[in-house]
């Protein structure tokens, strides 16, 4: 069926609604939003989508799904996920993660300990590409700083979570960045440059706020902060080469090879553990890769049945300007992230719809990718049932609601995102 002949149909969105009801319902009833694996929820939603697609044989439905999953952006995105996993696994095994944390902490001036937590969190998260990993590494240290300085633990932990969301939004190897770039069809360096200029003021203001809240504090690390600068180099290589604009596959493969060389040279990685470490990293990306495939399959059927056309019709009925379309993309990803509690999954779900909105209103791909990643990170960083705040709360003994008032960076990122929409933007070249 030609896309122009697809009629808007709100009932076609039922599979997505089924997933949200299952995911949110299980989380609310069991008080744990990670009891229901997202993969299981999406499998059930896919079954619903198959059952809902009328007038076509099972083989025809499979053909629709295959075309959706076989889209260039979907396949490329999945391969990048796996390449990023290989790099992450090898660089961690080579001691890169520990050295990066310790290097940052060793440079931490005692008089600005809490500001240092935020800045180091930014550096580590943009290097490692994981907000949860950054929180896991730094929250125990934040607890120690709170005990020694007398400042509220929630402020210290909030600084860590804020820094973690900085890199989650911008890192070249973050799965959210990969998903945003691939669903919108833009270059990673273009998205990074546009996104960085928007969120930089938020980071600067966060530092100023933390300075006035915590000035006069003193803290001294008692533990040895051993690090090897060679083990940090793979992270720097990936960051610099990605910004320059070198192909992401070359960047990640080069980073993986360099990590192995550094790991063996420094004795952190045994030669026999090379393939195991790479395999572990790749395995850690299986969930998001399978979810991306399932969401692509569901989206293909939902689109075929008129679900996307229904959403676009509603948006067109209420949006008549370029700025309105940008607000529409921001609102769409914010709602989906709040519902799924996973910013990467939210981007994979909302990405195809955001791309159609962007094409209809001449929004540049790098701009729509920035909006998706930014507002997904905003909500992911502040929802009390997200992995970030749940992890921070578990490691600090606080409740997520105690930390929420001190998440200055996500709030300021939202403000900067809204201001950027209100300012004039360059439209897509026709």
Backbone torsions as a table, in degrees:
resi	resn	phi	psi	omega
1	UNK	NA	132.5	177.2
2	UNK	-66.4	140.5	-176.2
3	UNK	-60.4	-31.9	-179.0
4	UNK	-68.3	-18.9	-179.3
5	UNK	-93.7	-2.2	179.8
6	UNK	-75.2	124.2	-178.5
7	UNK	-91.4	141.3	177.6
8	UNK	-57.7	134.2	-177.9
9	UNK	-147.8	106.2	-178.4
10	UNK	-63.5	-30.2	-179.6
11	UNK	-66.2	-19.2	179.7
12	UNK	-67.7	-15.2	179.4
13	UNK	-83.8	0.6	-177.6
14	UNK	-53.6	-43.2	180.0
15	UNK	-57.0	-41.0	178.3
16	UNK	-66.3	-40.6	178.8
17	UNK	-63.4	-40.5	177.8
18	UNK	-59.9	-45.1	178.5
19	UNK	-60.0	-46.6	-177.5
20	UNK	-64.2	-39.8	179.2
21	UNK	-65.1	-44.6	179.0
22	UNK	-62.9	-47.6	-175.8
23	UNK	-67.3	-52.0	-178.9
24	UNK	-70.1	-41.3	-178.7
25	UNK	-61.2	-45.3	178.6
26	UNK	-63.0	-41.4	-179.5
27	UNK	-64.5	-41.1	-179.4
28	UNK	-70.3	-45.6	-177.7
29	UNK	-65.6	-44.7	-176.7
30	UNK	-93.0	-1.4	179.8
31	UNK	57.3	35.4	178.7
32	UNK	-154.1	107.6	-174.3
33	UNK	-77.6	5.0	178.5
34	UNK	-117.8	14.6	175.2
35	UNK	-71.8	-40.7	178.5
36	UNK	-88.8	107.4	177.2
37	UNK	-60.6	134.1	-178.1
38	UNK	-58.5	-34.8	-179.6
39	UNK	-59.5	-43.1	-179.9
40	UNK	-65.1	-43.9	179.2
41	UNK	-59.9	-42.0	-179.9
42	UNK	-71.9	-32.3	175.4
43	UNK	-61.5	-44.0	178.3
44	UNK	-64.1	-41.5	178.8
45	UNK	-62.7	-36.1	179.0
46	UNK	-66.2	-39.2	177.1
47	UNK	-61.5	-42.5	178.2
48	UNK	-62.0	-42.2	-179.6
49	UNK	-63.1	-40.2	177.1
50	UNK	-62.4	-46.8	-177.3
51	UNK	-65.1	-30.0	-175.1
52	UNK	-81.6	-21.0	-178.0
53	UNK	-79.5	103.1	-175.3
54	UNK	-93.5	160.0	173.2
55	UNK	75.0	13.5	179.8
56	UNK	-135.7	145.3	177.7
57	UNK	-71.9	166.2	-179.8
58	UNK	-61.2	-39.6	179.9
59	UNK	-65.8	-35.3	177.5
60	UNK	-67.5	-38.0	176.7
61	UNK	-64.2	-41.4	177.8
62	UNK	-61.8	-37.3	179.5
63	UNK	-64.1	-41.5	177.6
64	UNK	-61.6	-45.2	-179.9
65	UNK	-63.0	-45.1	-178.2
66	UNK	-60.6	-40.2	178.8
67	UNK	-66.6	-37.2	178.0
68	UNK	-66.4	-46.3	-179.7
69	UNK	-68.9	-32.4	-177.4
70	UNK	-81.9	5.0	177.1
71	UNK	-57.0	140.9	-177.3
72	UNK	-53.3	-43.9	-177.2
73	UNK	-66.5	-37.2	-179.8
74	UNK	-67.0	-47.9	-179.7
75	UNK	-63.3	-44.2	179.5
76	UNK	-62.6	-42.8	179.9
77	UNK	-60.5	-44.6	-179.9
78	UNK	-63.9	-40.4	178.6
79	UNK	-66.6	-36.4	177.5
80	UNK	-67.2	-39.7	175.5
81	UNK	-54.3	-47.1	-177.6
82	UNK	-67.1	-39.9	178.1
83	UNK	-65.6	-39.5	177.5
84	UNK	-65.3	-36.8	177.0
85	UNK	-64.6	-40.4	178.5
86	UNK	-62.0	-43.3	178.0
87	UNK	-64.5	-46.7	-179.1
88	UNK	-59.7	-44.1	-179.4
89	UNK	-65.5	-43.0	-177.8
90	UNK	-71.4	-40.7	-177.7
91	UNK	-71.5	-31.9	176.6
92	UNK	-68.9	-44.8	178.8
93	UNK	-64.1	-28.6	179.8
94	UNK	-80.6	1.1	178.6
95	UNK	89.0	7.7	-176.9
96	UNK	-64.3	-40.5	-178.2
97	UNK	-64.6	-48.9	-179.6
98	UNK	-63.2	-43.2	-179.3
99	UNK	-65.0	-37.5	179.6
100	UNK	-65.2	-43.5	177.4
101	UNK	-62.5	-49.5	-176.6
102	UNK	-66.8	-36.1	176.7
103	UNK	-61.1	-46.1	179.5
104	UNK	-62.5	-43.5	-178.6
105	UNK	-68.2	-32.4	179.7
106	UNK	-69.1	-23.6	178.6
107	UNK	-91.4	3.6	-174.6
108	UNK	-77.2	109.9	176.5
109	UNK	-67.3	131.0	-177.0
110	UNK	-57.3	-30.8	-175.6
111	UNK	-73.8	-16.0	179.2
112	UNK	-128.0	47.7	-173.6
113	UNK	-58.0	-44.9	-175.7
114	UNK	-72.7	-39.7	174.2
115	UNK	-60.4	-39.5	178.6
116	UNK	-60.3	-39.0	177.7
117	UNK	-59.5	-42.4	179.5
118	UNK	-66.6	-48.1	-177.2
119	UNK	-63.9	-44.5	178.9
120	UNK	-65.3	-37.9	176.2
121	UNK	-60.1	-39.4	177.4
122	UNK	-62.7	-46.5	-176.8
123	UNK	-65.8	-45.8	-177.5
124	UNK	-67.2	-43.2	-177.7
125	UNK	-68.2	-35.8	179.5
126	UNK	-74.5	-24.1	177.3
127	UNK	-80.6	-45.5	-174.8
128	UNK	-86.1	-24.0	178.6
129	UNK	76.1	17.4	-179.8
130	UNK	-139.0	123.5	178.6
131	UNK	-74.1	-40.5	-179.3
132	UNK	-65.3	-39.6	177.3
133	UNK	-63.1	-39.6	177.6
134	UNK	-64.7	-44.4	179.4
135	UNK	-62.9	-42.5	179.5
136	UNK	-61.2	-38.1	-177.6
137	UNK	-75.8	-36.6	-169.8
138	UNK	-101.1	-25.4	-177.2
139	UNK	-59.5	-42.8	176.9
140	UNK	-58.0	-34.9	177.5
141	UNK	-71.6	-37.4	177.5
142	UNK	-62.2	-37.6	177.2
143	UNK	-62.6	-42.7	178.3
144	UNK	-63.9	-41.2	178.5
145	UNK	-64.0	-40.3	178.5
146	UNK	-62.5	-40.7	179.8
147	UNK	-65.4	-38.6	-175.1
148	UNK	-81.2	-33.7	-175.2
149	UNK	-92.0	-22.2	-177.5
150	UNK	87.2	-1.1	177.7
151	UNK	-76.6	153.9	-179.3
152	UNK	-56.7	132.9	-179.4
153	UNK	-60.0	-33.2	-178.6
154	UNK	-62.3	-34.5	178.1
155	UNK	-66.0	-45.6	-179.0
156	UNK	-64.1	-44.8	179.9
157	UNK	-68.3	-38.2	177.4
158	UNK	-61.1	-35.7	177.7
159	UNK	-64.7	-39.5	179.1
160	UNK	-66.0	-47.8	-179.6
161	UNK	-62.0	-39.4	178.5
162	UNK	-61.3	-47.1	178.4
163	UNK	-62.9	-36.8	179.5
164	UNK	-63.6	-37.7	-179.0
165	UNK	-74.9	-21.8	175.4
166	UNK	-60.9	-50.2	-179.0
167	UNK	-74.6	-31.7	178.2
168	UNK	-58.4	-35.6	-178.8
169	UNK	-79.8	-31.1	-169.4
170	UNK	-112.5	-23.6	-172.6
171	UNK	-57.3	140.2	179.7
172	UNK	-69.1	-22.3	-178.3
173	UNK	-109.0	10.4	175.4
174	UNK	-73.4	136.2	-179.3
175	UNK	-64.1	-26.5	177.5
176	UNK	-68.1	-42.4	178.3
177	UNK	-63.5	-44.4	179.7
178	UNK	-59.7	-46.7	-178.8
179	UNK	-64.3	-42.7	-179.0
180	UNK	-63.8	-44.6	-178.2
181	UNK	-66.3	-44.2	-176.4
182	UNK	-72.4	-37.9	-179.7
183	UNK	-70.2	-25.4	-178.6
184	UNK	-98.3	-12.0	176.2
185	UNK	72.4	47.7	179.1
186	UNK	-128.6	173.3	177.8
187	UNK	-83.8	143.2	-177.8
188	UNK	-61.8	-40.2	-178.6
189	UNK	-65.1	-35.8	179.4
190	UNK	-67.6	-42.4	178.2
191	UNK	-64.7	-43.0	-178.8
192	UNK	-60.5	-49.5	-176.7
193	UNK	-62.1	-44.1	-179.6
194	UNK	-66.2	-44.3	-178.0
195	UNK	-66.7	-42.6	-176.9
196	UNK	-61.2	-42.4	-179.1
197	UNK	-64.3	-30.1	-179.8
198	UNK	-74.8	-43.7	-172.9
199	UNK	-89.4	-13.4	-179.9
200	UNK	-56.6	-45.4	177.2
201	UNK	-58.2	-35.7	179.1
202	UNK	-63.7	-40.8	179.3
203	UNK	-66.7	-41.7	-179.5
204	UNK	-64.7	-45.4	179.6
205	UNK	-65.2	-35.9	176.9
206	UNK	-60.3	-43.5	177.9
207	UNK	-61.2	-42.3	179.6
208	UNK	-63.4	-44.8	180.0
209	UNK	-61.9	-46.1	-180.0
210	UNK	-64.5	-34.0	178.5
211	UNK	-61.4	-48.4	-177.9
212	UNK	-70.6	-28.5	179.3
213	UNK	-78.2	-26.5	-171.0
214	UNK	-126.9	13.1	-177.2
215	UNK	-62.3	144.8	-180.0
216	UNK	92.5	0.2	-178.4
217	UNK	-78.9	154.3	176.7
218	UNK	-135.6	139.8	179.4
219	UNK	-156.0	137.9	179.1
220	UNK	-128.3	126.8	178.0
221	UNK	-73.3	127.6	179.1
222	UNK	-93.4	-26.4	-178.4
223	UNK	-76.9	151.1	175.7
224	UNK	-67.4	133.5	-179.8
225	UNK	-110.9	68.7	-179.4
226	UNK	-72.0	134.8	175.3
227	UNK	-151.3	158.2	176.8
228	UNK	-125.0	117.3	-174.8
229	UNK	-59.8	-27.3	178.1
230	UNK	-62.4	-33.0	-177.4
231	UNK	-74.5	-15.2	178.1
232	UNK	-87.5	-22.5	-174.7
233	UNK	-56.7	-41.5	178.7
234	UNK	-56.7	-38.6	177.2
235	UNK	-62.6	-45.2	-179.1
236	UNK	-64.2	-38.7	178.4
237	UNK	-60.1	-48.2	-178.9
238	UNK	-62.5	-43.9	-178.2
239	UNK	-63.9	-49.6	-175.5
240	UNK	-68.1	-46.9	-177.7
241	UNK	-66.6	-33.6	178.0
242	UNK	-67.6	-40.6	179.2
243	UNK	-65.7	-38.2	178.9
244	UNK	-60.8	-33.0	177.9
245	UNK	113.1	14.1	177.2
246	UNK	-68.7	145.4	-178.3
247	UNK	-50.1	134.7	-172.3
248	UNK	-61.9	-33.7	178.6
249	UNK	-66.1	-42.2	177.5
250	UNK	-63.4	-40.7	179.3
251	UNK	-59.5	-50.7	-175.4
252	UNK	-71.4	-39.3	178.5
253	UNK	-66.7	-41.4	177.5
254	UNK	-62.7	-41.4	178.2
255	UNK	-63.6	-38.6	178.8
256	UNK	-65.6	-46.0	179.7
257	UNK	-62.5	-44.7	179.6
258	UNK	-63.8	-38.0	178.4
259	UNK	-61.5	-42.8	178.8
260	UNK	-63.1	-45.3	179.6
261	UNK	-61.0	-46.7	179.8
262	UNK	-64.9	-42.7	-179.4
263	UNK	-60.6	-44.3	179.6
264	UNK	-70.0	-41.5	-178.3
265	UNK	-63.9	-36.1	-178.9
266	UNK	-89.7	-5.3	179.4
267	UNK	82.6	4.4	-179.0
268	UNK	-76.9	-23.1	-176.8
269	UNK	-128.5	125.3	176.0
270	UNK	-75.8	143.0	179.0
271	UNK	-53.1	-33.6	-178.9
272	UNK	-70.9	-14.6	-177.0
273	UNK	-98.7	1.4	-176.2
274	UNK	-59.0	-55.5	-175.7
275	UNK	-71.1	-30.6	177.7
276	UNK	-64.5	-44.1	-178.8
277	UNK	-65.9	-41.0	177.8
278	UNK	-64.9	-43.1	179.3
279	UNK	-61.8	-39.4	178.4
280	UNK	-62.7	-42.6	178.9
281	UNK	-63.6	-43.4	178.7
282	UNK	-64.2	-42.0	179.2
283	UNK	-59.7	-36.9	-179.8
284	UNK	-65.0	-15.5	180.0
285	UNK	-99.0	1.2	-177.5
286	UNK	-60.3	-45.9	-175.9
287	UNK	-56.1	-52.6	-175.8
288	UNK	-69.1	-29.5	177.2
289	UNK	-67.5	-46.6	179.4
290	UNK	-65.5	-40.1	178.2
291	UNK	-61.3	-41.6	179.3
292	UNK	-60.9	-40.8	178.6
293	UNK	-65.7	-44.5	-179.9
294	UNK	-64.4	-43.2	-179.9
295	UNK	-65.0	-38.5	177.0
296	UNK	-62.6	-39.8	178.9
297	UNK	-65.6	-46.4	178.9
298	UNK	-62.6	-44.4	-178.3
299	UNK	-61.1	-38.0	179.8
300	UNK	-61.4	-43.5	179.7
301	UNK	-72.1	-41.6	178.5
302	UNK	-61.2	-42.7	178.2
303	UNK	-64.5	-43.6	179.3
304	UNK	-60.5	-35.0	-177.6
305	UNK	-86.3	-1.1	174.8
306	UNK	99.4	8.1	-178.7
307	UNK	-66.3	-46.0	179.3
308	UNK	-66.7	-39.0	179.1
309	UNK	-61.8	-35.6	178.4
310	UNK	-64.8	-46.9	-179.9
311	UNK	-63.0	-45.5	-179.4
312	UNK	-63.8	-36.6	177.4
313	UNK	-62.7	-44.8	179.9
314	UNK	-64.0	-40.4	179.5
315	UNK	-66.1	-43.5	179.5
316	UNK	-63.0	-31.4	179.3
317	UNK	-68.9	-26.1	-176.8
318	UNK	-111.8	-13.3	-178.4
319	UNK	-118.5	128.8	-177.9
320	UNK	-131.7	4.6	-177.3
321	UNK	-133.4	166.7	177.6
322	UNK	-60.6	-47.5	-180.0
323	UNK	-64.5	-37.6	177.3
324	UNK	-62.0	-37.8	178.7
325	UNK	-66.3	-39.6	178.2
326	UNK	-65.2	-42.0	175.3
327	UNK	-62.9	-34.8	178.4
328	UNK	-63.8	-43.1	177.4
329	UNK	-63.6	-44.2	-179.8
330	UNK	-62.5	-43.3	-180.0
331	UNK	-67.8	-39.8	-179.9
332	UNK	-59.2	-52.3	-176.7
333	UNK	-68.6	-33.3	179.2
334	UNK	-64.2	-44.3	-179.7
335	UNK	-67.0	-42.1	-179.0
336	UNK	-66.8	-39.4	178.9
337	UNK	-66.9	-41.7	178.2
338	UNK	-61.0	-31.4	-178.6
339	UNK	-80.5	-36.1	-174.8
340	UNK	-96.6	-19.5	-178.6
341	UNK	58.6	29.5	178.3
342	UNK	-149.8	108.4	-172.8
343	UNK	-67.1	-30.7	177.7
344	UNK	-69.1	-46.5	177.3
345	UNK	-59.9	-40.9	-179.8
346	UNK	-61.0	-41.6	179.9
347	UNK	-67.7	-40.2	178.8
348	UNK	-62.7	-39.3	179.9
349	UNK	-70.8	-49.9	-173.0
350	UNK	-82.4	-19.3	-174.9
351	UNK	-53.3	-51.2	-178.9
352	UNK	-60.8	-37.8	178.9
353	UNK	-68.9	-43.2	179.0
354	UNK	-60.8	-37.0	179.5
355	UNK	-64.2	-41.5	179.2
356	UNK	-66.8	-39.9	176.8
357	UNK	-61.6	-44.3	-178.1
358	UNK	-63.1	-40.9	179.2
359	UNK	-67.0	-37.6	-179.7
360	UNK	-66.7	-31.1	-175.3
361	UNK	-113.9	15.3	174.6
362	UNK	60.4	36.1	174.7
363	UNK	-82.6	130.3	-179.7
364	UNK	-62.5	143.3	-179.2
365	UNK	-55.9	-41.0	179.8
366	UNK	-65.8	-29.9	178.3
367	UNK	-72.1	-46.4	179.8
368	UNK	-66.5	-35.1	176.5
369	UNK	-64.1	-39.6	178.2
370	UNK	-63.4	-44.8	179.4
371	UNK	-61.7	-43.9	179.4
372	UNK	-60.3	-51.8	-175.7
373	UNK	-67.3	-40.4	-178.7
374	UNK	-62.3	-55.4	-174.2
375	UNK	-74.5	-25.7	172.5
376	UNK	-66.4	-40.8	179.5
377	UNK	-68.7	-36.3	177.6
378	UNK	-56.5	-54.0	-175.6
379	UNK	-73.3	-35.0	178.8
380	UNK	-63.2	-31.7	-178.7
381	UNK	-78.6	-15.5	-174.3
382	UNK	-118.7	-13.6	179.7
383	UNK	-71.7	131.2	-174.6
384	UNK	-69.2	-12.6	-179.4
385	UNK	-106.9	12.3	176.5
386	UNK	-83.1	158.5	-177.3
387	UNK	-60.0	-33.5	-176.4
388	UNK	-64.1	-54.3	-177.8
389	UNK	-72.3	-33.0	177.6
390	UNK	-64.8	-40.6	177.9
391	UNK	-66.8	-45.1	179.7
392	UNK	-61.9	-40.7	179.7
393	UNK	-66.4	-42.2	-178.8
394	UNK	-64.2	-38.1	-177.0
395	UNK	-79.5	-22.0	-176.2
396	UNK	-105.0	-14.9	-177.4
397	UNK	82.2	6.0	177.5
398	UNK	-92.0	173.8	170.7
399	UNK	-97.8	154.1	177.2
400	UNK	-55.4	-34.4	-177.7
401	UNK	-70.2	-23.2	176.2
402	UNK	-73.2	-28.4	-177.5
403	UNK	-85.6	-32.2	-172.8
404	UNK	-51.1	-42.1	-179.0
405	UNK	-62.8	-18.6	-175.0
406	UNK	-106.4	17.1	178.2
407	UNK	-89.7	66.0	-171.8
408	UNK	-63.3	-41.4	-175.1
409	UNK	-64.4	-48.3	178.0
410	UNK	-57.9	-39.2	179.3
411	UNK	-65.5	-43.7	-179.6
412	UNK	-69.5	-31.8	175.8
413	UNK	-62.9	-40.2	177.4
414	UNK	-62.7	-42.9	179.2
415	UNK	-61.8	-45.8	179.7
416	UNK	-64.1	-37.8	178.0
417	UNK	-63.2	-43.1	179.7
418	UNK	-66.5	-43.4	178.5
419	UNK	-60.7	-40.0	-179.6
420	UNK	-64.0	-31.0	177.4
421	UNK	-71.2	-37.7	-178.6
422	UNK	-70.9	-26.5	179.4
423	UNK	-78.6	155.3	178.8
424	UNK	-60.8	140.2	-179.4
425	UNK	-126.3	151.7	176.6
426	UNK	-77.1	126.4	179.8
427	UNK	-82.1	161.7	178.6
428	UNK	-61.4	137.0	176.6
429	UNK	-72.7	132.1	-178.0
430	UNK	-95.5	NA	NA
